Amino acid sequence: MSQRRSQIDIQGMSCANCSQTITETVESVDGVSVANINFATDEGSVEYDPDETSLARIFDAIEDAGYSPVTDSVSIGITDMSCANCSETVQDALERTPGVVTADVNFATDEAQVTYNPAEANLTDFYDAIEDAGYSPVREDAETAADSGGDAREAAREEEIRRQFRLTLFGAALSAPLLFFLAEKFLLGGGVLPETILGIEFGWVEFLLATPVQLVLGWPFYKNSYKALVKNGRANMDVLIALGSTTAYVYSVAVLLGAIAGGLYFDTAALILVFITLGNYLEARSKGQAGEALRKLLEMEAETATVVGADGTEEEIPLEDVAVGDRMKVRPGEQIPTDGVVVDGQSAVDESMVTGESVPVEKSEGDEVVGSTINENGVLVVEATKVGKDTALQQIVQTVKEAQSRQPDIQNLADRISAYFVPVVIANAVLWGLVWYLFPEALAGFVHALPLWGLVAGGPVAAGGVSVFEFAVIVFASAVLIACPCALGLATPAATMVGTTIGAQNGVLFKGGDVLERAKDVDTVVFDKTGTLTKGEMELTDVVVFDGNGQPVADGGDPATDGGQLTARDRLSEDDVLRLAATAESGSEHPLARAIVDGAKDRGINVTDPDSFENVPGHGIKATVGDSEVLVGNRKLLRDNGIDPSPAQETMERLENEGKTAMLVARVPEGTDEGELVGVVADADTIKESARDAVSQLQERGVDVMMITGDNERTARAVAEQVGIAPENVRAEVLPEDKSDAVESIQDEGRKAMMVGDGVNDAPALAVAYVGTAIGSGTDVAIEAADVTLMRDDPVDVVKAIRISDATLAKIKQNLVWALGYNTAMIPLASLGLLQPVLAAGAMAFSSVSVLSNSLLFRRYTPDHDYKLLGWLR
């Protein structure tokens, strides 16, 4: 039993019990023999059998225990991959490398995303593993590779396109005469060309033209076939091409030398390689075009920044030299160099490159701005808050790259087929070659009876054509060459790459292809109310005073004569009640609290800090103001503290029916246990302009729309009515810690729910939802927990996310139907002797190019409407 030892850095341990917990958890994993976790150094070592378990399972166990093993990730460009089998080979090689947690290799993007343990592995190890597998990594420094970009990778991509183009021109120049010879043979029946040219027999002329093509164009296929079969023990597309072209070439050489009788197929051998190389060239170009949108996005980064010094002097410096805290001057028409906050000035900023929104957004002091967006008309001074790979633009690109590496589950079908595809194709070709050799008359009679065209070359001699052996060779070559695992391998990743890019261009970021696939199946969208359907900008609207008998005071009462030091016997004014509420709430950051404080200040009331403050989650707050304990919150808060809220029932209901959030204000004077209701304050939030439209569009798609909120039933229903959500789909008075339970209960009904939220307290609900979606104004915690991030603060983008998902899966199915249909139809035709090897090679090359072209056409789709093409494939 082989053992592997891994050193792991772990974050989140706070005591020796933590290290013991991790030790026990890791040792419970099958295949782990010993785990030693050291709390003092935040490190651990684990011995395990890599044949029984993996580093990924060990890291998952540590995370399940509530701790964070340190990982890093890197993106590696790879050349020489020719089909999905190649990407699987590279992925296996990387996953076997000590220190690798996960590896995802994408044939469509020619890139690998590797998550690894930095205490055990580095970039050089990955390069070596890829090279040992027989492929060529694009070598970059660690920082460039971590940023998923770099000039080296782009240069390698361009060089590959140029190389394939040169090979195609070389092969085409030598094969052009051979194409004429082939046409003369099959279209004119032969006999037109002379038997010698300049005294050289015609067959040797073909040999002299075809041999350089076989050596130069065939060499990459021979080399890759050797690596695939000998080094990795698996056959790939290169093996099929090498077999098909070599069979035609070797057979022709044998005929030319007189070893066997038959016709010459040098033209076929050469043209096979020319067509396949041409297909590789078009494929390389198409791959470059598919990733062009992301590269253009990165190219839009500013190159320099004008930094303002403490003494007011200005200096233009390279973007990479900008540090957090630097102040940058941005003039009209210039790009904002990096993410930051406006400290001076006012202007409109074009953020379309990030959000997809064409209308410029007004920015002034205190507003956040995104790097690389364009300042339209005013001068801004921006303080840098994020630089380098932490900027929004870099994060968008990295998110899309990671999404492209995480393929949808539908890719598993293609992977399962591809794993056995090449061996089955070779076995099928051998079988039919033998069957034709052994039973030529019977098979020829069967094929002639079919309502199809005639056999290639007239069929075997029994049918009046070429020799039986020669025809068997033709069938073998055609059956090998017609099969195209490339089309299957490209069907899903090519469409996923375009779909995730369309999302990024429209301000919708999917965290993975699996998420992109799930979103279309959502049948219920659950919106959090505040900040999602509403703007989350609460304003104080009402202050109602209650007298000592619990009755509302129409005139608001008179101000206290002691300047604000109130006693139980005082008759309070609106300003007094508002002062109590605002002072108590000044210790809170909740939007409702801030609205009360801001409203008090707007009325000229002096708001001081409370002597003590306690937050009661889901109910309100308690605070000590002067000689009284003040309570601001809902009915349950007052009841729990022995105060009857019923006198305010009518007032509360009236305000709540108006869609306002009403809060009771009570106080308990020092030295007594008896509290009194002194008033009600109410805040109102503004419904987002597009909220009703978003709900309407979702309902038109047959999606149920629900709302979840901590507000009381009446307020929640009033807001729901304004946006078009049915009353029975409202979940009100849900405590923050219970939101995830509420989402789970919705899903327990058999629903596939998308939760849409923006706050820290929404994160658990986002995590348990079938699809969690964080809206653009959301907190980092919510965005981290979500599967989809909406860059704009617009609920209509929820509809766009579902449309993009639906469209991408439709495109994937189109690609798969074509790839599977092509192979299902063409392999039998080749096996029955109905296809020329040259035509088979051309069809093979066209198949993969057509899948890429179909995916590229998808780039024109905009998610403002449903994707209509071939709707039956949904």
Residue pairs with C-beta under 8 A, 6 or more apart in sequence:
1 49
1 51
2 49
2 50
2 51
3 33
3 47
3 48
3 49
4 47
4 48
4 49
4 50
4 98
5 45
5 46
5 47
6 45
6 46
6 48
6 55
6 58
6 98
6 99
6 117
6 119
6 120
7 43
7 44
7 45
7 117
7 119
7 120
8 43
8 44
8 45
8 46
8 58
8 59
8 62
8 69
8 70
8 117
8 119
8 120
9 42
9 43
9 69
9 70
9 118
9 119
10 22
10 37
10 42
10 43
10 44
10 62
10 67
10 68
10 69
10 70
11 42
11 67
11 68
11 69
11 70
12 18
12 66
12 67
12 68
13 19
13 22
13 37
13 39
13 42
13 67
15 39
16 39
18 39
18 67
19 37
19 38
19 39
19 44
20 37
21 65
22 35
22 37
22 44
22 62
22 65
22 67
23 35
23 36
23 37
23 44
25 61
25 62
25 64
25 65
26 32
26 35
26 37
26 44
26 46
26 58
26 61
26 62
27 34
27 35
28 61
29 48
29 53
29 57
29 58
29 61
30 52
30 53
31 48
31 49
31 50
31 51
31 52
31 53
31 57
32 46
32 47
32 48
32 53
32 58
33 47
33 48
33 49
34 45
34 46
34 47
35 44
35 45
35 46
35 47
36 44
36 45
36 46
37 43
37 44
38 44
43 119
46 58
48 58
50 96
54 95
55 99
55 100
55 101
55 117
56 101
56 102
58 69
59 69
59 71
59 101
59 117
62 68
62 69
63 69
69 117
70 117
70 118
70 119
71 101
71 115
71 116
71 117
71 118
72 115
72 116
72 118
72 146
73 113
73 114
73 115
73 116
73 146
74 113
74 114
74 116
74 123
74 126
74 142
74 145
74 146
75 111
75 112
75 113
75 114
75 145
75 146
75 147
75 148
75 149
75 401
76 111
76 112
76 114
76 123
76 126
76 127
76 130
76 137
76 138
76 145
77 110
77 111
77 137
77 138
77 140
77 150
77 152
77 153
77 156
77 157
78 90
78 105
78 110
78 111
78 112
78 130
78 135
78 136
78 137
78 138
79 110
79 135
79 136
79 138
79 156
79 160
80 86
80 134
80 135
80 136
80 220
80 224
81 87
81 90
81 105
81 107
81 110
81 135
82 224
82 236
82 237
82 238
82 280
82 486
83 107
83 236
83 237
83 238
83 418
83 485
83 486
83 489
84 107
84 414
84 415
84 418
84 485
84 486
84 488
84 489
84 490
85 228
85 234
85 235
85 236
85 237
85 418
85 419
85 421
85 422
85 485
85 489
86 107
86 135
86 224
86 228
86 236
86 237
87 105
87 106
87 107
87 489
88 105
88 415
88 418
88 419
89 133
89 134
89 135
89 228
89 232
89 234
89 236
90 105
90 112
90 130
90 133
90 135
91 103
91 104
91 105
91 112
92 133
93 129
93 130
93 132
93 133
93 232
94 100
94 103
94 105
94 112
94 114
94 126
94 129
94 130
95 102
95 103
96 129
97 121
97 125
97 126
97 129
98 120
98 121
98 125
99 116
99 117
99 119
99 120
99 121
99 125
100 114
100 115
100 116
100 117
100 121
100 126
101 115
101 116
101 117
102 114
102 115
103 112
103 113
103 114
103 115
104 112
104 113
104 405
104 406
104 407
105 111
105 112
105 113
105 405
106 112
106 113
106 404
106 405
106 407
106 493
106 497
107 489
107 490
107 493
108 287
108 290
108 404
108 490
108 493
108 494
108 496
108 497
109 287
109 290
109 291
109 401
109 404
109 405
109 493
109 497
110 157
110 287
111 148
111 153
111 401
111 405
112 126
112 130
112 405
113 401
113 402
113 405
114 126
116 126
122 142
123 142
123 145
126 137
127 137
127 139
130 136
130 137
131 137
132 231
133 227
133 231
133 232
134 224
134 227
134 228
134 231
134 232
135 227
138 150
138 152
138 153
138 156
139 152
140 150
140 152
140 153
144 150
144 152
146 389
147 389
147 394
147 398
148 397
148 398
148 401
149 295
149 298
149 397
154 295
157 284
157 287
157 288
158 288
160 284
161 281
161 284
161 285
161 288
164 277
164 280
164 281
164 284
165 281
167 216
167 217
167 277
167 281
168 274
168 277
168 278
168 281
170 212
170 213
170 216
170 217
171 213
171 216
171 217
171 270
171 273
171 274
171 277
172 274
172 278
174 209
174 210
174 212
174 213
174 270
175 209
175 210
175 213
175 267
175 270
175 271
175 274
177 209
178 206
178 209
178 210
178 266
178 267
178 270
178 271
179 267
179 271
181 193
181 206
181 267
182 267
182 268
182 271
182 838
184 190
184 192
184 193
185 267
186 457
186 836
193 202
194 202
195 201
195 202
196 202
197 205
200 208
203 255
203 256
203 264
203 266
204 256
206 252
206 264
206 266
206 267
207 252
207 253
207 256
207 266
209 266
209 270
210 249
210 252
210 266
210 267
210 269
210 270
213 269
213 270
213 273
213 274
214 245
214 246
214 249
214 269
214 270
214 273
217 273
217 274
217 277
218 242
218 245
218 246
218 273
220 238
221 238
221 241
221 242
221 245
221 273
221 276
222 242
224 236
224 238
225 236
225 238
225 239
225 242
228 234
228 235
228 236
228 238
228 239
229 235
229 239
234 422
235 422
235 423
235 426
236 422
236 485
237 422
237 484
237 485
237 486
239 422
239 426
240 422
240 425
240 426
240 480
240 481
240 483
240 485
241 272
241 273
241 276
241 481
241 841
243 426
243 429
243 477
243 480
244 272
244 477
244 478
244 480
244 481
244 837
244 840
244 841
245 269
245 272
245 273
245 481
245 841
246 269
247 473
247 476
247 477
247 480
248 265
248 266
248 268
248 269
248 272
248 473
248 477
248 837
249 265
249 266
249 269
251 260
251 262
251 265
251 470
251 473
252 264
252 265
252 266
252 269
254 260
255 261
255 262
255 263
255 264
256 264
260 469
261 467
262 466
262 467
262 469
262 470
263 457
263 466
263 470
265 474
265 837
267 838
268 477
268 836
268 837
268 838
271 838
271 841
272 477
272 481
272 837
272 838
272 841
273 841
275 838
275 841
275 842
275 844
275 845
276 841
276 844
276 845
278 845
279 844
279 845
279 846
279 848
279 849
280 845
282 845
282 849
282 852
283 486
283 490
283 848
283 849
283 852
286 849
286 852
286 853
286 856
287 852
289 856
290 494
290 497
290 498
290 501
290 852
290 855
290 856
290 859
291 497
291 501
293 501
293 504
293 505
293 859
294 397
294 400
294 401
294 501
294 504
297 353
297 393
297 396
297 397
297 504
298 393
298 397
300 335
300 353
300 372
300 393
301 319
301 335
301 371
301 372
301 393
302 319
302 334
302 335
302 336
302 337
302 338
302 371
302 372
303 318
303 319
304 316
304 317
304 318
304 319
304 337
305 316
305 317
305 318
305 319
305 322
305 326
305 328
305 337
305 338
306 314
306 315
306 316
306 328
306 329
306 330
306 331
307 314
307 315
307 316
307 317
307 322
307 326
307 327
307 328
307 329
308 314
308 327
308 328
308 329
308 381
309 315
314 329
319 337
319 338
320 388
322 328
322 337
322 338
322 384
322 387
323 384
323 387
324 384
324 385
324 386
324 387
325 383
325 384
326 383
326 384
327 343
327 381
327 382
327 383
327 384
328 336
328 337
328 338
328 340
328 381
328 382
328 383
328 384
329 379
329 380
329 381
330 336
330 337
330 375
330 379
330 380
330 381
330 382
331 375
331 379
332 347
332 375
332 376
332 377
332 378
332 379
333 374
333 375
333 376
334 374
334 375
335 371
335 372
335 373
335 374
335 375
336 349
336 369
336 370
336 371
336 372
336 373
336 374
336 375
336 380
336 382
337 371
337 372
337 382
337 384
338 371
338 384
338 386
338 387
338 391
339 368
339 369
339 370
339 371
339 384
339 385
339 386
339 387
339 390
339 391
339 392
340 368
340 369
340 371
340 382
340 383
340 384
340 385
340 386
341 366
341 367
341 368
341 369
341 382
341 383
341 385
342 363
342 364
342 365
342 366
342 367
342 368
342 369
342 380
342 381
342 382
343 365
343 381
343 382
343 383
344 365
344 380
344 381
345 364
345 365
345 378
345 379
345 380
345 381
346 362
346 363
346 364
346 365
346 378
346 380
347 362
347 363
347 375
347 376
347 377
347 378
347 379
347 380
348 360
348 361
348 362
348 363
348 376
348 377
348 378
349 360
349 361
349 362
349 363
349 369
349 373
349 374
349 375
349 376
350 360
350 373
350 374
350 376
351 357
351 360
351 361
351 370
351 373
352 358
353 372
353 373
353 393
354 370
354 372
354 373
354 392
354 393
354 396
354 507
354 791
355 507
355 776
355 791
355 792
356 505
356 506
356 507
356 791
356 792
357 507
357 792
357 794
360 376
363 369
363 380
368 385
369 380
369 382
370 391
370 392
370 393
371 386
371 391
371 392
371 393
372 391
372 393
386 392
388 394
389 395
389 398
396 504
396 509
396 791
397 504
399 504
399 509
399 510
399 511
399 789
400 500
400 501
400 503
400 504
400 509
400 510
402 511
402 512
403 496
403 500
403 509
403 510
403 511
403 512
403 513
403 515
403 516
404 493
404 496
404 497
404 500
404 513
406 511
406 512
406 513
406 514
406 515
407 492
407 493
407 496
407 513
407 514
408 492
408 496
408 513
408 514
408 516
408 517
408 809
408 812
409 514
409 517
410 492
410 517
410 809
410 812
410 813
410 816
411 492
411 493
411 513
413 816
414 488
414 489
414 491
414 492
414 816
414 819
417 488
417 820
418 485
418 488
418 489
421 483
421 485
421 488
422 483
422 485
425 479
425 480
425 483
425 827
426 480
428 479
428 827
428 831
429 475
429 476
429 477
429 479
429 480
429 831
430 476
432 475
432 476
432 479
432 831
432 832
433 472
433 473
433 475
433 476
433 479
434 472
435 443
436 443
436 460
436 468
436 471
436 472
436 475
436 833
437 468
437 469
437 472
440 459
440 460
440 461
440 462
440 463
440 468
440 471
441 460
441 462
441 463
443 832
443 833
444 455
444 459
444 460
444 462
444 463
447 455
447 459
447 832
447 833
447 834
448 454
448 455
448 463
450 832
452 829
452 834
453 834
455 463
455 465
455 471
455 833
455 834
456 471
456 474
456 478
456 833
456 834
456 835
456 836
457 465
457 466
457 470
457 471
457 474
458 464
458 465
458 466
459 465
459 466
459 471
459 833
460 466
460 467
460 468
460 471
460 472
461 467
461 468
461 471
462 468
465 471
466 474
471 833
474 833
474 836
474 837
475 830
475 831
475 833
477 837
477 840
478 830
478 833
478 835
478 836
478 837
478 840
479 827
479 830
479 831
479 840
481 830
481 837
481 840
481 841
481 844
482 823
482 826
482 827
482 829
482 830
482 835
482 840
482 843
482 844
483 823
483 826
483 827
483 844
484 819
484 822
484 823
484 843
484 844
484 847
484 848
486 844
486 847
486 848
486 851
487 815
487 818
487 819
487 822
487 823
487 847
487 848
487 850
487 851
488 816
488 819
488 820
488 823
490 815
490 819
490 848
490 851
490 852
490 855
491 812
491 815
491 816
491 818
491 819
491 851
492 513
492 812
492 815
492 816
493 513
494 815
494 851
494 852
494 855
495 808
495 811
495 812
495 815
495 855
495 858
496 513
496 516
496 808
496 812
497 855
498 808
498 811
498 855
498 856
498 858
498 859
499 510
499 516
499 804
499 805
499 807
499 808
499 811
499 858
500 510
500 513
500 516
501 859
502 804
502 807
502 808
502 858
502 859
502 861
502 862
502 863
503 509
503 510
503 516
503 801
503 804
506 797
506 800
506 804
506 862
506 863
507 776
507 790
507 791
507 792
507 797
508 788
508 789
508 790
508 791
508 797
508 800
508 801
508 804
508 863
509 788
509 789
509 790
509 791
510 516
510 519
510 787
510 788
510 801
510 804
510 805
511 786
511 787
511 788
511 789
512 787
515 771
515 787
515 788
516 804
516 805
516 808
516 809
517 805
517 808
517 809
518 752
518 770
518 771
518 787
518 805
519 754
519 771
519 787
519 788
519 801
519 802
519 804
519 805
519 806
520 802
520 805
520 806
520 809
521 752
521 770
522 703
522 752
522 753
522 754
522 770
522 771
522 802
523 702
523 703
523 704
523 751
523 752
523 753
524 703
524 704
524 705
524 706
524 746
524 751
524 752
524 753
524 754
525 698
525 703
525 704
525 705
525 706
525 753
525 754
525 756
525 798
526 706
526 707
526 708
526 743
526 746
526 753
526 754
526 755
526 756
526 765
526 769
527 533
527 705
527 706
527 707
527 708
527 725
527 756
527 757
527 795
528 707
528 708
528 709
528 739
528 755
528 756
528 757
528 758
528 759
528 762
528 765
529 685
529 707
529 708
529 709
529 711
529 716
529 719
530 536
530 591
530 685
530 709
530 711
530 759
531 591
531 757
531 758
531 759
531 775
531 777
531 778
532 756
532 757
532 758
532 775
532 795
533 687
533 688
533 691
533 707
533 719
533 723
533 795
534 685
534 686
534 687
534 688
534 691
534 719
535 685
535 686
535 687
535 688
536 591
536 685
536 758
536 777
537 591
537 685
537 686
538 591
538 592
538 594
538 595
538 661
538 683
538 684
538 685
539 595
539 599
539 683
539 684
539 685
539 686
540 578
540 595
540 596
540 598
540 599
540 600
540 602
540 681
540 682
540 683
541 660
541 682
541 683
541 684
542 655
542 660
542 662
542 680
542 681
542 682
543 556
543 574
543 577
543 578
543 679
543 680
543 681
543 682
544 552
544 553
544 577
544 648
544 651
544 679
544 680
544 681
544 682
545 552
545 553
545 556
545 557
545 572
545 573
545 574
545 576
545 577
545 678
545 679
546 552
546 553
546 647
546 648
546 677
546 678
546 679
546 680
547 553
547 557
547 571
548 568
548 569
548 571
548 676
550 644
550 647
550 648
550 677
551 647
552 648
552 651
553 571
556 573
556 574
557 571
557 572
557 573
557 574
557 576
558 571
558 573
559 573
559 575
559 576
560 566
560 570
560 572
560 573
560 576
562 570
564 576
564 579
564 626
565 626
565 627
566 572
566 576
566 580
566 626
566 628
566 667
567 669
568 667
568 669
568 672
568 676
570 576
572 580
572 678
572 679
574 679
575 603
575 605
577 665
577 678
577 679
577 681
578 596
578 599
578 600
578 603
578 605
578 681
579 600
579 605
579 606
579 607
580 625
580 628
580 630
580 665
580 667
580 678
580 679
581 596
581 600
581 630
581 632
581 663
581 665
581 679
581 681
582 596
582 597
582 599
582 600
582 601
582 605
582 607
583 607
583 608
583 609
583 610
583 623
583 625
583 630
584 610
584 613
584 621
584 622
584 623
584 625
584 630
584 631
584 632
585 592
585 593
585 594
585 596
585 597
585 621
585 623
585 632
586 593
586 597
586 607
586 608
586 609
586 610
587 609
587 610
587 613
587 621
587 623
588 594
588 613
588 615
588 621
591 685
592 661
592 663
592 683
593 621
595 683
596 632
596 663
596 681
596 683
597 607
600 607
601 607
610 623
610 624
610 625
610 630
611 623
611 624
611 625
611 626
612 623
612 624
613 621
613 622
613 623
613 624
614 621
614 622
614 623
615 621
616 622
616 633
616 637
617 735
617 736
617 737
618 710
618 735
618 736
618 737
618 738
619 633
619 634
619 636
619 637
619 640
620 631
620 632
620 633
620 634
620 637
620 663
621 631
621 632
621 633
622 629
622 630
622 631
622 641
623 629
623 630
623 632
624 630
625 667
627 669
627 670
628 667
628 668
628 669
628 670
629 667
629 668
629 670
629 675
630 665
630 666
630 667
631 637
631 638
631 641
631 643
631 664
631 665
631 666
631 667
631 668
631 675
632 663
632 664
632 665
632 681
633 663
633 664
634 663
634 664
634 712
635 645
635 652
635 664
637 664
638 644
638 645
638 664
638 666
638 675
638 677
639 645
641 666
641 668
641 675
642 673
642 674
642 675
643 666
643 668
643 675
643 676
643 677
644 677
645 652
645 664
645 677
647 677
648 664
648 677
648 680
651 662
651 680
652 662
652 664
652 680
652 712
653 714
655 662
655 680
655 682
656 662
656 712
656 713
656 714
656 715
656 718
657 714
657 718
658 684
658 718
659 684
659 715
659 718
659 719
659 722
660 682
660 683
660 684
660 715
660 718
661 682
661 683
661 684
661 685
661 711
661 712
661 715
662 680
662 681
662 682
662 712
662 715
663 680
663 681
663 682
663 683
664 677
664 679
664 680
665 677
665 678
665 679
665 680
665 681
666 675
666 676
666 677
666 678
667 675
667 676
667 678
668 674
668 675
668 676
685 719
687 719
687 722
687 723
688 793
688 794
688 795
690 794
690 795
690 796
691 722
691 723
691 795
692 722
692 723
692 724
693 796
694 794
694 795
694 796
694 798
694 799
695 705
695 723
695 724
695 725
695 795
696 724
697 796
697 799
698 705
698 798
698 799
698 802
699 705
699 724
701 799
701 802
703 802
704 729
704 751
705 724
705 725
705 729
706 725
706 729
706 730
706 731
706 746
707 716
707 719
707 720
707 723
707 725
707 729
707 730
707 731
708 731
708 734
708 739
708 742
708 743
708 765
709 715
709 716
709 719
709 730
709 731
709 732
709 734
710 732
710 733
710 734
710 735
710 736
711 719
711 732
711 733
712 732
712 733
713 730
713 732
713 733
715 732
716 730
716 731
716 732
716 733
717 727
717 730
717 732
720 726
720 727
720 729
720 730
721 727
731 742
734 742
736 761
737 761
737 764
739 757
739 761
739 762
739 764
739 765
740 764
740 765
740 767
740 768
742 765
743 753
743 755
743 765
743 768
743 769
744 768
746 753
747 753
747 768
747 769
747 770
752 770
752 771
753 769
753 770
753 771
754 769
754 770
754 771
754 772
754 773
754 798
754 802
755 762
755 765
755 766
755 768
755 769
755 771
755 772
755 773
756 773
756 774
756 775
756 795
756 798
757 763
757 765
757 766
757 772
757 773
757 774
757 775
757 778
757 782
758 774
758 775
758 777
758 778
758 779
758 782
759 778
759 779
759 782
760 779
760 781
760 782
762 774
762 778
762 782
762 785
763 781
763 782
763 784
763 785
764 785
765 772
766 772
766 773
766 774
766 782
766 785
766 786
766 787
767 785
771 787
771 788
772 785
772 786
772 787
772 788
773 786
773 787
773 788
773 789
773 790
773 798
773 801
774 782
774 783
774 785
774 786
774 788
774 789
774 790
775 790
775 793
775 794
775 795
775 797
776 789
776 790
776 791
776 792
776 793
776 794
776 797
777 793
778 786
778 789
783 789
788 801
790 797
790 798
790 801
791 797
799 863
800 863
800 864
803 863
803 865
803 866
803 867
804 863
806 866
806 867
806 874
807 858
807 861
807 863
807 866
807 867
808 858
809 874
810 867
810 869
810 870
810 871
810 873
810 874
811 854
811 855
811 858
811 867
813 873
813 874
814 854
814 869
814 870
814 873
815 851
815 854
815 855
817 873
818 847
818 850
818 851
818 854
819 847
819 851
822 843
822 847
826 835
826 840
826 843
829 835
830 840
835 843
861 867
